[in-house]
Amino acid sequence: MVSAEQIRKKMRITHTHSDGDIADNIEAARLDMSRVGIDMQRDNALFDKAIELYCKAQFDYLGKGDQFMKNYEDMRDAMSLTGEYKCAVK
């Protein structure tokens, strides 16, 4: 699972003052993906990239927050439709 430190480095933030906000956004992204039926136990690089996009959207990284959110939503929706990432039906 991607960490606040890894996301901070992706956004070229050198201080740790935002780590709490980043961690909250990581959790929010994970909950959002779970909400649409994505099995969060199958954590891999694709999950990490989706979380990175979500965090960049929340921080309006490079003034492109809307584009990052669209990219996140597109990736999340595609993952939710792929059997490999769906939660098992109980």
ABEGO torsion letter per residue (X at the ends): XBBAAAAAAAAGBABAAAAAAAAAAAAAAAAAAAAAGBBAAABBAAAAAAAAAAAAAAAGBGGAAAAAAAAAAAAAAAAAABAAABBBBX
